[in-house]
Amino acid sequence: SSSYCIILCLVVLIGTCCNGQTLTKISGSGAIPYVSTFIGSGGEGFGIGSTPVGPQFPYGMVRLTPDTCLFDNIFLPFNHFGGYYYGDDHIRCFSHTHMDGYGVVDFGNIAVMPVSSTYPHPDLNLVTDYGFRSPFDHTSETSHPGYYSVFLSAWSVTAELTATARTGAHRYSWAKNSGQYPLIIFPISHTLSIQACKDAFISIDHTNSEISGYIWNSGSYSSRIGGVKTYFVARFNLTASSWAAFGTFNSSGVHRSNTIMRGCPNSEVGAYIALQPFISSVEIYFGISFVSISNARNNLNTETRSLTQNFDALHNSTLAAWIDHLSTVSITASLPEQNDDVVKFYSNLYHTALGPTLYSDVNGQYITFSTAAAPAPPHTSFLPRGQNFFSDMSIWDVHRTEFPLISILHPSVMTDIIQSLLIMYVEGGDLPRWPLANGYAEGMIGTHSNVIIADAYFKNITNFNLTLAYKAMIQSATMPQNHASRDDFPDWVSKGYVAYDVAGGDACCDTLAYSYDDWAISNIAQVLKDSYHFQLFRNRSKNYKNEFKDGFFCPRNKDGSWECPGWLEYENPFSNKYVEGDAWQYRFFVPHDPEGLIALFESYGGKGYFVNELVQLFERSNYDPFNILPNPYYWAGNEPSLFCGWEFAFAGRADLTQKYIRMVMDTRYLSSPDGLPGNDDYGTMSAWFVFSSLGFYPQSGNPVYVMGSPIFPQMEIRKSSVGGGLKIVAHNASKQNIYVQKVLVNGKQSQVPFFDHHDLFRTGGGTLEFF
């Protein structure tokens, strides 16, 4: 579009440097051409980022993306956590709900597909078993934030997609003079998980050119909460006079001129609309809701202004929202040398606004947390005006990087996230571990909501009920809960560790996680001058020491005996004695107390032992620098490793932090579709790259950042509603010159490789200068 062409020009040249490089300032709309939405959609094995490539509004409800497969309808679930896989060559359909880079197959709901047909009423082979799928070629794809288009060669139709927060917009354009009927298929029973449809309903309103219905999806994760119901209303920009035929279908047949169909499981369900042969283009708008069809219609009417805004207007509005997001960080780069770095930076910054998922409607209504999705109508509640309810929080992942970054860039969103966690506590009874839609999915380990709340508070996110939050945090750490409860709570309290013969393979990692969580609670207790709980939880935060043996953390039984892995199992990422990792990776997982961890290492192996072993973690990871299989040493695509490179700084070797963080950025993150080192987990991996590029990294749960090395000569974080902006200058920075000799914080030399959030983002703005 013309607006996109203009964007390409909005880059400011501010000077030249040696070797023909140009210092170029990039900000706002000038960043759009550097975003590749395909990064994270490719890769192999454990190196697939699983990020959806289609359009989404920042932090929106709708993730509208193609769901792909190989020829002959070959669908490999492991490749399709985000619906789209770059290695595929066919598009099955376009659907409106997806997980964002998470390692399970779920959602892919409210699907649609444009085709061409010789006859107005299709035969059964076309509308079932993905007979409507089409080959596609990457050369025919165009994608940027808020927009996706592709040519479907089987049907000679170009599909364009855009989205608002709660709606998806489609424009389909057929080749002229084809003589065939443009046909729109609504395969409402489509899901990414095989046979995940528990119930589906679709209705055709010919008079008002409207399709409506719902699907009750019970996929790999949503089945844990009884499934998720998604409602929709779809409306055409053409009147009913443009329709040539309509009908419904199920696995037993096509039902011409029928207006209602219900079905699943084990039966496909859908509808179709045939347009008159002279129609060459159509726009279709989908309103989505998790509450009701009427709310889906209200979302549609509100966000498309009853279709007074056309496809291009919606696209431009969403593009403007993405420009605003990308404007939160402007950079000055040395081009063309740093072109790949700029692409990686802005593409990862883009990813960080894809999650969590908006679950409240425009009227503020949402499904009350921890109520069943079906079959009975769920209870609902209403939010105060201006507040949003978010869910789909992979808390084990996002507490490390994604949420700390949102606190800086979008404090109003982070406020809504904290408010949402507290709503879950009030309505469901407990703080969640992995909230999905309106229920406790119970994924992974830890009670890391504690870390999220503490970290947000220390980053000036204070517009929430701290007394209520503190009560919820203490509850999670001092008593068994109905949801998200700590494993083996009695032994955690009495023995200071979670017993392996009680909790199984989670036990050792539970101990490390709960130690971290209790440290975060103690930080809030200190703020509130609650000396009793401060001391209680600060003492328990040292419990990780109870499972340290011979330089590693090992599981222990209830009687105190050890269950260390066999010598080969220390380097087995599939070990059943650790959670998604191995002994080498978890031996460094004490993000809240690296100083105490260093002391443990040196008490076992002598002075310098910690640094030497941490170096080995990184050096040995280069035996297999690819992301296809889990790396038994530093695994860049998995969360337990993310803080490891920053721990050198606590041992007085900030230079090694700078060396190995840059190594990971250069070798594990790429500007191609396989550019993420693993599942993005709702922005976690991408936020790691963004922080690493900025030259500092959060010790999540307090206001401390660890010093790194900025990747660009200049960067600037925009002022927010709760803090001043931050200007970062890296003098003489280049790919070769990565080591920091000194650093000035607001003009004063820092004596330690750590920064305080309130110094960097002080009122009036802060400065950070690296030499």
C-alpha positions in Angstrom: 0.0 0.0 0.0 1.1 3.6 -0.4 1.3 4.1 3.3 3.8 1.3 3.6 6.0 2.8 0.8 6.1 6.1 2.8 7.3 4.2 5.9 10.4 3.1 4.0 11.5 6.7 3.8 11.2 7.5 7.5 14.7 6.8 8.5 17.1 9.6 9.4 20.7 9.7 8.4 22.7 11.4 11.1 26.3 10.9 10.1 29.0 8.7 8.7 31.7 6.7 10.2 34.7 4.7 9.0 34.7 1.9 6.3 31.7 3.4 4.5 29.3 2.8 7.3 26.5 5.3 8.0 25.1 6.1 11.4 21.4 6.0 10.9 18.7 6.8 13.5 15.7 4.5 13.3 12.5 5.1 15.1 8.7 4.7 14.8 7.5 4.1 11.3 11.1 3.8 10.2 11.4 0.5 12.1 8.5 -1.2 10.3 10.6 -2.4 7.3 13.1 -4.0 9.7 10.4 -6.2 11.3 10.3 -9.7 9.9 7.2 -11.4 11.2 8.5 -14.7 9.8 11.4 -14.8 12.3 10.4 -17.6 14.7 8.1 -19.4 12.2 10.8 -21.8 10.9 13.6 -23.9 12.3 13.8 -27.6 13.1 13.2 -29.7 16.1 13.5 -27.8 19.4 14.7 -24.7 17.4 11.2 -23.7 16.2 10.0 -20.4 17.6 6.3 -21.2 17.0 5.4 -17.5 16.6 2.2 -16.8 14.5 3.1 -14.8 11.4 -0.3 -13.2 10.7 -1.7 -9.9 11.9 -2.5 -9.0 15.5 -3.1 -5.8 17.4 -0.6 -5.3 20.2 -1.6 -7.4 23.2 -4.8 -8.3 21.4 -7.4 -11.1 21.5 -7.2 -12.1 17.9 -4.1 -13.8 16.4 -5.2 -14.2 12.8 -2.7 -16.4 11.0 -2.6 -19.1 8.2 -2.6 -22.7 9.5 -0.3 -24.6 7.2 0.6 -28.2 6.3 2.7 -30.1 3.8 1.4 -31.6 0.6 -1.2 -34.3 0.8 -2.4 -32.7 4.1 0.5 -33.9 6.1 0.4 -32.1 9.4 3.2 -32.5 12.0 1.9 -31.2 15.3 5.4 -30.4 16.7 5.9 -27.8 14.0 2.5 -26.1 14.4 2.3 -24.7 17.9 1.7 -21.3 16.3 -0.4 -22.6 13.4 2.0 -21.6 10.6 5.3 -23.4 9.8 7.7 -21.8 7.3 8.7 -25.3 6.0 5.2 -26.1 4.8 3.9 -25.6 1.3 0.1 -25.6 1.8 -2.3 -23.4 3.6 -5.2 -25.2 5.2 -7.2 -22.2 6.3 -7.0 -18.9 8.2 -8.0 -19.0 11.9 -8.3 -16.3 14.5 -7.0 -17.8 17.8 -3.5 -19.1 18.5 -1.0 -19.6 21.2 2.1 -17.4 20.9 5.2 -19.5 20.7 4.2 -22.0 23.4 5.2 -25.7 23.1 1.7 -27.2 22.8 -0.8 -27.7 20.0 -4.0 -25.8 20.9 -6.6 -23.4 19.5 -6.6 -22.5 15.8 -10.3 -21.6 16.1 -12.8 -19.8 14.0 -11.5 -20.7 10.6 -12.3 -19.5 7.1 -10.9 -20.2 3.6 -11.6 -18.6 0.2 -11.8 -21.0 -2.9 -13.2 -21.0 -6.4 -15.9 -23.5 -7.6 -17.4 -24.4 -10.9 -20.8 -24.8 -9.1 -22.3 -22.6 -6.4 -22.9 -25.6 -4.1 -19.6 -27.4 -3.4 -19.3 -31.2 -3.2 -18.4 -32.9 0.1 -14.8 -33.6 -0.9 -14.1 -29.9 -1.2 -15.5 -28.8 2.1 -14.2 -31.6 4.3 -10.8 -33.1 5.2 -9.2 -29.9 4.1 -10.1 -30.4 0.5 -10.1 -26.6 0.3 -6.3 -26.3 1.2 -4.1 -24.6 -1.3 -0.4 -24.6 -2.3 1.4 -21.4 -1.7 4.8 -19.9 -2.3 6.8 -17.7 0.0 7.5 -15.4 -2.9 3.8 -14.5 -3.0 3.7 -13.7 0.7 3.8 -10.1 2.1 3.8 -9.5 5.9 4.5 -6.7 8.2 3.1 -5.8 11.7 -0.7 -5.8 11.4 -0.9 -7.2 7.8 -0.4 -10.5 5.9 -1.2 -11.4 2.3 -0.7 -14.5 0.2 -1.7 -15.9 -3.2 -3.6 -19.2 -3.0 -2.6 -20.8 -6.3 -5.2 -23.6 -6.2 -8.0 -21.0 -6.3 -6.4 -18.0 -8.0 -7.2 -15.8 -5.1 -5.2 -13.3 -3.1 -6.0 -13.3 0.6 -5.2 -10.2 2.7 -5.5 -10.2 6.5 -5.5 -7.5 9.2 -6.8 -7.3 12.7 -8.0 -5.0 15.5 -7.8 -6.0 19.2 -10.9 -8.2 19.0 -11.7 -8.6 15.3 -10.1 -10.1 12.2 -10.5 -8.5 8.8 -10.1 -10.4 5.5 -10.0 -9.2 1.9 -10.1 -11.8 -0.8 -9.5 -10.9 -4.5 -10.1 -13.5 -7.2 -8.6 -13.4 -10.7 -11.0 -11.6 -13.0 -13.0 -13.4 -15.7 -12.4 -16.8 -14.2 -16.0 -17.7 -14.8 -16.2 -19.5 -11.5 -18.1 -18.8 -8.3 -16.1 -17.2 -5.5 -16.8 -19.5 -2.5 -16.1 -18.8 1.2 -15.9 -21.9 3.4 -16.3 -21.6 7.2 -14.9 -24.9 8.6 -16.0 -24.0 12.2 -14.9 -27.4 13.6 -11.2 -26.7 12.6 -8.7 -27.0 15.5 -5.0 -27.4 15.6 -5.2 -30.2 18.1 -6.6 -33.4 16.5 -10.3 -33.8 17.2 -10.3 -31.1 19.8 -13.8 -29.9 18.9 -16.3 -30.9 21.6 -19.1 -28.9 20.2 -19.6 -26.4 17.4 -22.5 -24.4 16.0 -22.9 -22.2 13.0 -25.8 -20.1 11.7 -26.4 -18.2 8.5 -28.4 -15.0 8.4 -28.9 -14.4 4.7 -30.9 -11.2 5.2 -28.1 -9.4 7.1 -25.2 -11.1 5.3 -24.0 -12.4 8.6 -22.6 -15.7 9.9 -22.4 -16.5 13.6 -21.6 -19.4 15.9 -19.0 -20.9 18.3 -16.6 -23.7 18.9 -15.9 -25.5 22.2 -12.2 -26.3 21.8 -10.5 -28.9 24.1 -6.9 -29.0 23.0 -3.6 -30.0 24.5 -3.7 -27.3 27.2 -7.3 -26.0 27.1 -8.5 -29.6 28.0 -7.0 -29.0 31.4 -9.6 -26.4 32.2 -12.6 -28.1 30.5 -12.0 -26.5 27.1 -12.5 -22.9 25.8 -15.6 -21.6 24.0 -14.9 -19.0 21.3 -17.8 -17.1 19.7 -17.9 -15.2 16.5 -19.9 -13.1 14.2 -18.8 -12.6 10.6 -20.2 -9.9 8.4 -19.6 -9.2 4.7 -19.2 -5.8 3.0 -21.6 -7.0 0.3 -25.3 -7.3 0.6 -27.2 -10.6 0.3 -28.0 -9.8 -3.3 -24.3 -10.7 -4.1 -24.8 -14.2 -2.7 -25.4 -16.9 -5.3 -25.9 -19.8 -2.8 -25.3 -20.8 0.7 -25.6 -23.9 2.9 -24.0 -26.0 5.7 -22.1 -29.2 5.8 -21.0 -32.0 8.1 -19.1 -35.2 7.6 -22.2 -36.9 6.2 -23.0 -34.4 3.5 -23.5 -30.9 2.1 -26.9 -29.4 3.0 -27.9 -26.8 0.4 -29.7 -23.7 1.6 -29.6 -24.9 5.2 -28.9 -22.2 7.7 -28.1 -24.0 10.9 -25.6 -26.8 11.7 -24.3 -28.2 14.9 -21.9 -31.0 15.6 -18.6 -32.5 16.8 -16.9 -34.5 18.1 -15.7 -36.8 15.3 -17.7 -34.9 12.7 -16.7 -31.8 10.7 -19.1 -28.9 10.9 -19.2 -25.7 8.8 -21.0 -23.5 6.3 -20.3 -21.9 2.9 -21.3 -18.9 0.9 -21.1 -18.7 -2.9 -20.9 -15.3 -4.4 -22.1 -14.3 -7.9 -19.4 -15.0 -10.6 -19.1 -11.3 -11.4 -17.8 -10.6 -7.8 -14.1 -10.3 -7.8 -13.4 -9.1 -4.3 -15.0 -9.3 -0.9 -14.2 -8.1 2.6 -15.3 -10.2 5.7 -15.0 -9.0 9.2 -15.0 -11.4 12.2 -15.8 -10.2 15.7 -14.5 -12.6 18.4 -15.6 -13.1 22.0 -15.1 -15.6 24.8 -18.3 -14.6 26.4 -21.2 -14.8 23.8 -22.3 -14.3 20.3 -23.9 -10.9 21.2 -20.6 -9.7 22.7 -18.8 -10.9 19.5 -21.3 -8.7 17.5 -20.7 -5.8 19.8 -16.9 -6.1 19.5 -17.3 -6.2 15.8 -19.6 -3.2 15.6 -17.5 -1.2 18.0 -14.0 -1.9 16.5 -15.1 -1.7 12.9 -17.7 1.1 13.5 -20.3 -1.0 11.9 -18.1 -1.3 8.8 -17.9 2.4 8.2 -14.1 1.6 8.3 -13.0 -0.6 5.4 -10.1 -3.0 5.3 -7.5 -0.4 4.5 -8.7 1.9 7.3 -8.5 -1.0 9.8 -5.1 -2.0 8.5 -3.8 1.6 8.9 -5.2 1.9 12.4 -3.5 -1.3 13.5 -0.3 -0.3 11.7 -0.3 2.9 13.7 -0.6 0.9 16.9 2.5 -1.1 15.9 4.4 2.0 15.0 3.6 3.3 18.5 4.9 0.1 20.1 8.1 0.1 18.0 8.6 3.8 18.9 9.2 2.9 22.5 12.8 2.2 21.6 14.7 4.2 18.9 18.2 3.2 17.9 21.1 4.6 16.0 22.9 1.9 14.0 25.9 1.6 11.8 24.5 0.6 8.4 24.8 -1.5 6.4 27.1 -3.5 8.9 24.4 -3.7 11.5 21.4 -4.3 9.2 20.9 -7.9 10.5 21.1 -6.7 14.1 18.5 -4.0 13.4 16.2 -6.7 11.9 16.7 -9.0 14.8 16.1 -6.2 17.3 12.9 -4.8 15.9 11.5 -8.2 15.0 12.1 -9.4 18.6 10.7 -6.1 20.0 7.6 -6.8 17.8 7.3 -10.3 19.3 7.2 -8.9 22.8 3.8 -7.3 22.2 2.1 -10.4 20.9 1.2 -11.7 24.4 -0.4 -12.1 26.8 -3.9 -12.5 25.4 -6.7 -10.0 25.9 -9.8 -11.8 27.2 -12.3 -9.0 28.1 -14.7 -7.6 25.6 -15.2 -3.9 24.7 -18.0 -3.7 27.3 -15.6 -4.9 30.0 -17.2 -8.3 30.3 -15.2 -11.5 30.8 -15.7 -15.0 32.0 -15.2 -15.3 35.7 -12.0 -17.1 36.4 -12.1 -20.8 37.2 -15.6 -21.3 35.9 -16.3 -24.0 33.4 -16.5 -23.0 29.7 -19.3 -25.5 29.0 -21.9 -26.9 28.8 -23.6 -24.6 31.2 -23.3 -20.8 30.5 -20.4 -19.6 32.6 -20.5 -16.8 35.2 -19.3 -13.5 33.9 -18.1 -10.2 35.5 -17.5 -6.7 34.3 -14.4 -4.6 34.7 -14.2 -0.9 35.5 -14.1 1.3 32.4 -10.7 1.4 30.8 -9.4 -1.8 32.4 -8.6 -5.0 30.5 -8.4 -8.6 31.6 -5.5 -10.6 30.3 -4.8 -14.3 30.4 -2.7 -17.0 28.7 0.3 -16.2 30.9 3.1 -18.7 30.7 4.3 -17.5 34.0 7.3 -19.9 34.3 8.7 -18.2 31.2 7.5 -14.6 31.1 8.4 -13.6 34.7 12.1 -13.5 33.6 12.1 -11.1 30.7 8.8 -10.4 29.0 6.9 -8.9 31.9 9.9 -6.8 33.2 10.1 -5.4 29.7 6.4 -4.6 29.5 6.8 -2.8 32.9 9.3 -0.4 31.2 7.6 0.0 27.8 3.9 -0.3 28.5 3.2 0.2 32.2 -0.5 0.5 31.7 -0.6 -3.0 30.1 1.5 -4.3 33.0 -0.9 -2.7 35.5 -3.8 -4.6 33.8 -1.7 -7.8 34.0 -1.2 -7.4 37.7 -4.9 -6.5 38.2 -5.8 -9.6 36.2 -3.6 -11.8 38.4 -5.4 -10.4 41.5 -8.8 -11.0 39.9 -7.8 -14.6 39.3 -6.8 -14.8 43.0 -10.1 -13.3 44.2 -12.3 -15.3 41.8 -10.4 -18.6 41.7 -9.0 -18.6 45.2 -5.2 -18.7 44.4 -2.6 -16.9 42.4 -2.1 -18.9 39.1 0.9 -20.7 37.9 -0.2 -20.9 34.2 -3.6 -19.1 33.6 -5.2 -20.1 30.3 -8.4 -18.3 29.3 -10.5 -18.5 32.5 -8.9 -21.3 34.3 -5.8 -22.8 36.0 -3.9 -24.8 33.4 -1.3 -25.7 36.0 1.7 -25.8 33.6 5.3 -26.0 34.7 6.5 -25.4 38.3 7.0 -22.6 40.9 4.8 -19.9 42.3 6.3 -17.2 40.1 3.3 -14.9 40.3 5.2 -13.8 43.4 8.2 -12.7 41.3 5.9 -11.0 38.7 4.1 -8.9 41.4 7.3 -7.9 43.2 9.1 -7.0 40.0 6.3 -4.9 38.7 6.1 -3.0 42.0 9.8 -2.2 42.0 9.4 -0.9 38.4 6.9 1.7 39.6 3.8 -0.4 38.7 1.9 0.5 41.9 -1.7 1.1 40.7 -3.0 -2.1 42.3 -4.0 -3.3 45.8 -0.7 -4.1 47.3 -2.3 -5.3 50.5 -4.4 -7.9 48.6 -1.4 -8.9 46.5 0.8 -9.4 49.5 -1.9 -11.5 51.1 -2.1 -13.7 48.0 1.7 -14.0 47.9 1.9 -15.1 51.5 -0.9 -17.6 51.0 0.9 -19.2 48.1 4.0 -19.7 50.2 2.6 -20.7 53.5 -0.2 -23.2 52.9 -1.4 -25.8 50.3 -3.7 -24.4 47.7 -6.5 -25.8 45.6 -4.7 -24.5 42.5 -1.1 -23.9 41.7 -0.1 -25.3 45.1 3.5 -26.0 46.0 4.7 -29.6 45.8 5.4 -31.5 49.0 4.6 -28.4 51.2 5.3 -30.1 54.5 8.9 -31.1 53.6 9.5 -27.7 52.1 8.7 -26.1 55.4 10.2 -28.7 57.8 13.3 -29.9 55.9 14.0 -26.9 53.6 13.7 -28.9 50.4 11.0 -30.7 48.3 11.5 -34.5 48.6 12.2 -36.5 45.4 10.4 -39.6 46.7 7.3 -37.4 47.3 7.3 -35.0 44.4 9.2 -37.0 41.8 11.2 -35.4 39.0 10.0 -31.8 39.8 11.5 -31.9 43.4 14.9 -30.5 43.0 13.8 -27.8 40.6 10.9 -27.0 42.9 13.4 -26.3 45.7 15.3 -23.9 43.5 12.1 -22.2 42.2 10.5 -21.8 45.7 13.7 -20.3 47.0 13.5 -17.7 44.3 9.8 -17.0 44.9 10.3 -16.6 48.6 13.1 -14.1 48.0 10.6 -12.0 45.9 8.1 -12.1 48.7 10.7 -11.1 51.2 11.5 -8.0 49.1 7.8 -6.9 49.4 7.8 -7.7 53.1 10.8 -5.4 53.5 9.0 -2.6 51.7 5.9 -3.1 54.0 8.2 -3.3 57.1 6.8 -6.7 57.9 9.9 -7.9 59.7 8.5 -11.3 60.6 7.7 -12.4 57.1 10.8 -10.7 55.7 13.0 -12.9 57.9 10.9 -16.0 57.3 11.0 -15.7 53.5 14.6 -14.4 53.3 15.7 -17.4 55.3 13.7 -19.8 53.1 15.2 -18.2 50.0 18.5 -19.8 51.0 16.9 -23.3 50.9 18.5 -24.0 47.5 21.7 -24.7 49.5 20.1 -27.8 50.9 20.3 -29.6 47.6 23.9 -28.7 46.6 26.2 -31.6 46.4 29.6 -32.0 44.7 29.2 -28.9 42.6 25.6 -29.7 41.4 22.1 -29.4 42.6 20.7 -32.9 43.2 17.3 -34.3 44.3 17.0 -35.6 47.9 14.6 -38.1 49.4 12.5 -37.5 52.5 15.1 -39.3 54.7 17.9 -37.0 53.4 19.5 -39.5 51.0 20.6 -38.2 47.7 19.3 -39.0 44.2 22.0 -37.4 42.0 21.8 -38.4 38.4 24.1 -41.0 36.9 27.3 -39.7 35.3 25.7 -39.8 31.8 22.5 -38.2 33.0 24.2 -34.9 34.1 24.2 -33.9 30.5 20.7 -35.2 29.5 18.2 -32.5 28.9 15.5 -35.1 29.0 16.5 -36.2 32.5 13.6 -37.2 34.7 15.3 -35.6 37.7 15.0 -32.1 36.4 12.2 -30.0 34.8 12.9 -29.3 31.1 16.7 -29.3 31.6 19.6 -31.2 33.1 22.0 -31.0 36.0 24.5 -28.8 34.1 21.8 -26.1 33.4 20.2 -26.1 36.8 23.5 -26.0 38.7 23.5 -22.2 37.9 19.9 -21.5 38.5 19.9 -19.3 41.6 18.9 -16.0 39.9 18.1 -14.3 43.2 21.3 -15.0 45.1 24.3 -15.4 42.7 26.6 -14.3 45.4 25.5 -17.2 47.6 25.8 -19.6 44.7 29.3 -18.5 44.0 30.2 -19.1 47.7 28.8 -22.6 47.4 30.9 -23.3 44.3 34.1 -22.0 45.9 33.5 -23.9 49.1 33.5 -27.0 47.0 36.1 -26.3 44.2 38.1 -23.3 45.5 38.5 -19.7 44.3 37.7 -19.3 40.7 35.8 -22.6 40.4 32.4 -20.9 39.7 33.7 -18.8 36.8 35.7 -21.7 35.3 32.6 -24.0 35.4 30.3 -21.3 34.0 32.8 -20.7 31.2 32.6 -24.5 30.5 28.8 -24.2 30.3 29.1 -21.8 27.4 32.2 -23.2 25.7 30.8 -26.8 25.6 27.5 -25.5 24.2 29.4 -24.6 21.1 30.0 -28.3 20.4 26.4 -28.1 19.0 25.7 -24.4 18.2 22.5 -25.4 16.4 19.0 -25.3 18.0 17.6 -28.6 16.6 18.2 -30.6 19.7 18.3 -29.5 23.3 21.8 -28.4 24.2 23.0 -30.3 27.3 25.0 -27.2 28.4 23.9 -23.6 27.7 20.5 -24.0 26.0 19.7 -20.6 24.6 16.1 -21.7 23.8 15.1 -22.7 27.3 14.3 -20.6 30.3 16.6 -22.1 33.0 19.7 -20.9 31.0 18.6 -17.3 30.4 20.2 -15.8 33.4 23.4 -17.8 33.3 25.5 -15.4 31.2 24.7 -12.5 33.5 26.0 -14.3 36.5 29.7 -13.7 35.5 29.1 -10.1 36.6 28.4 -11.2 40.2 31.7 -13.0 40.2 33.6 -9.9 39.1 33.9 -10.9 35.5 31.5 -8.5 33.7 33.8 -8.9 30.6 32.7 -12.6 30.4 29.1 -11.5 30.6 29.7 -9.2 27.6 31.6 -12.0 25.7 29.1 -14.8 26.1 25.9 -12.7 25.8 27.1 -11.3 22.5 28.1 -14.8 21.4 24.5 -16.0 22.0 23.0 -13.0 20.3 25.2 -13.5 17.2 25.0 -17.3 16.9 21.6 -18.4 18.4 19.5 -15.5 17.1 19.2 -15.0 13.4 17.4 -12.7 10.9 15.9 -15.7 9.1 12.7 -17.7 9.8 14.8 -20.0 12.1 15.9 -16.9 14.0 14.7 -17.9 17.5 16.6 -20.5 19.5 13.4 -22.2 20.7 9.7 -21.6 21.5 9.3 -17.9 22.1 6.9 -18.6 25.0 4.8 -15.5 24.8 7.8 -13.2 24.1 10.3 -14.6 26.6 13.1 -15.4 24.2 12.5 -12.2 22.2 12.5 -10.0 25.4 15.9 -11.6 26.3 17.3 -10.4 23.0 15.8 -6.9 23.5 17.3 -6.5 27.0 20.7 -7.9 25.9 20.7 -5.3 23.0 20.0 -2.5 25.5 23.1 -3.5 27.6 21.3 -4.4 30.8 19.2 -7.3 32.1 16.7 -7.6 34.9 17.2 -9.6 38.1 13.5 -10.0 38.2 11.8 -9.5 41.5 13.8 -6.4 42.6 14.9 -3.1 40.9 18.4 -4.3 40.0 19.7 -4.7 36.4 23.0 -6.4 35.5 25.3 -4.6 33.1 26.0 -6.0 29.7 27.2 -4.3 26.5 24.8 -2.4 24.2 24.7 -3.6 20.6 24.1 -0.2 19.0 26.0 3.1 19.3 22.9 4.9 20.6 19.5 3.8 21.9 16.7 5.7 23.6 13.7 4.3 25.6 10.7 6.5 25.4 9.3 8.2 28.5 6.4 6.3 30.0 3.6 7.2 32.4 5.5 6.0 35.4 9.1 6.8 34.6 11.3 9.1 32.6 13.0 7.9 29.4 16.5 6.5 29.1 19.2 7.5 26.7 21.9 4.9 26.1 25.2 5.8 24.5 27.9 3.2 23.7 31.0 5.1 22.6 32.9 3.4 19.8 30.6 0.3 19.9 31.1 -2.2 17.1 30.9 -5.9 16.5 34.5 -6.1 17.6 34.5 -3.6 20.4 32.1 -5.1 22.9 34.0 -4.8 26.2 33.0 -2.0 28.6 35.8 -0.1 30.3 33.7 2.2 32.4 30.0 3.3 32.6 28.4 6.5 33.6 24.9 6.6 35.2 23.4 10.0 34.9 26.9 11.4 34.5 28.5 9.6 37.5 30.8 6.7 37.1 29.4 3.4 38.4 31.7 1.3 40.5 29.7 -1.9 40.1 28.2 -3.6 37.1 24.7 -3.2 38.3 22.1 -0.5 37.9 19.0 0.5 39.8 15.7 0.9 37.9 14.9 4.2 39.7 18.3 5.7 38.6 17.8 4.7 35.0 14.2 5.7 34.7 14.2 8.7 37.0 11.8 11.6 36.6 13.1 13.8 33.9 14.9 10.9 32.2 18.2 9.0 32.7 21.4 8.5 30.8 23.6 5.5 30.6 27.0 5.9 28.9 29.3 3.0 28.1 33.0 3.5 27.2 
